[in-house]
Amino acid sequence: MMTKSKQTVVCLYMPVYHRGYRDFLAEFKDAQTCLVIDEAILKKEDYLRKDLRSLTVDEQVDLLRALGIFDSVQKASLDLIKNYDKPGTTVIFPDEDVSRIAAEHFKEAKIVFYPVFLRWNRNNINEAPRAEKHEKTTSYIS
């Protein structure tokens, strides 16, 4: 499902590595570069600071490099984003709150939000399906 362009970049926040991230990364394995959203952008979402279980940005970069999927894996600092923010570049994000904040820093590149559930975030908490109301029934086993 790759969009044709001169350069394709995957940009994400990956606080843990699980099957969802593995599948997302495999979907875009033909991208040349992977950018990991850095602390300057993450600090805009204070609730992320409190998650002690998450990998640091440096650990995310190291893990993604070790996977060997992309030619280049880098921290998506505000300065580095400028190098990829140009016509002919497509930046693919998982569709979640941190991605939308990071995407605001791209003005020229084509932005694609890929619909995938990777983690609970502020966007999908409000959209969580509600349990259907059922009548209370009693059953007896004899």
N, C-alpha and C positions, 0 to 999 in steps of 0.2 A: 504494500500500500504506500509505496514511496512516491512522493511528489517530485516531478521532474524539475530540476534546477541545477545551477552550477555547483552548488555546495549544499549538503544537507547536514544539519547539526541536531543532535538530541540534547535537550537541556532538562535537567530534573533535580529533584531533591529526593534522596534515597536513604532515609534514616535506618532502614533495615534491608536485608536482602532476602527475598522470598520468591516463590514461584511466579507471583504477579509481575514482579520486576524482571525476572528472568524472561518471561514471555513478552513483556513490553520491549525489552532490549533486543530480543531475537527478532521481533517484528521490524525493527529499524537497524538491523545489523549492517546494512549497506551504507549507513551514514558514515562520514569520514571522522567526525568529531563528536565527543560527548562532553558537555559542560555540566558541572555540578554546581548548583546554586550555592553561593558562598554566604558567609556570616553577615556581611553588610546588608544583604537582601533578606536573609532569614530573620534578622533582629526586628524587622517590621511586623512579624507575627510573634508576639511575646509568648504565647502559649507553647511554642516550639522550644523555647529556652528551658522550659521546665521538664522536658522529657529526657531523663537521665539514661534511658535505655538506648537512645539513638546513637548511631555512628557519627563521629565528627565529620566535618566536610573533608578533612585530609584523609580519614579512613575510607570515606566513600570513594575518593579519587583513587586511593591505593587499590581498593577492591575492584573497581571498574578497570583499572589498568591490568590487574592480575587476570581478569577474565579474558583479556585479549580480543575483545569484540571490535574495538574502535582503533583507528590509527593514532588518535590523540585523545587524551582525557585531561581536562583542566578545570580549575576552579573558575566559576563564572563570576569573576570580580566585575565591578562596574566599569573598570578600565578595559578589561579583556572583552567584554560584551561589544564595545565599540568596534573591535576587529571583525566581528561577525555580523554586525548590523549594517548590511548593505544589500542593494538589489541583487537578485540572483541567488541569495541565500535563503533556504527554508529552515526554520527552527521549529522542531517538533517537541512539544511539551505534553506530559500527561495532564489531563484536564483536572486540576486541583488548585486550591487557594494559593499556595506558594508559587506555582507556575504562573498564575495570572499576575501576581505581583512582579515576578521577574520579567515577564513578557512586556510589561509597561516600559522597560528600558530599551526595547527594540523599536525603532521608528521606521527603518527602511526595509528590514528583512520581512519575508513572508512568515507569519506565525500560524502554526497548526496546533490545535488542542486535541489530543487523541483521547477519546472517551474510554477510560479504564478505571477500575477501582483498585487502588494500590494501598491506600491507607485512609483512615478516618480523618477528615479535615472539615473545616468550617463550611465548605460548600456542600458536601454531601451529608452532613449531619442534619441540616435543615430539610433535605430531600429524602431522608430515610423513610422507607415504606412503613406505614403504620399497621399494626396487627388488626385483623378484622375482628369485629365484635361478634361473639358467639353467645348463644343462649346457654345458660348453665344447665347441664344435663347430669343426671345421676344414672349410673349403670351398676348393676349388681351381677356378680358372677355366682352362679349356683352350682 
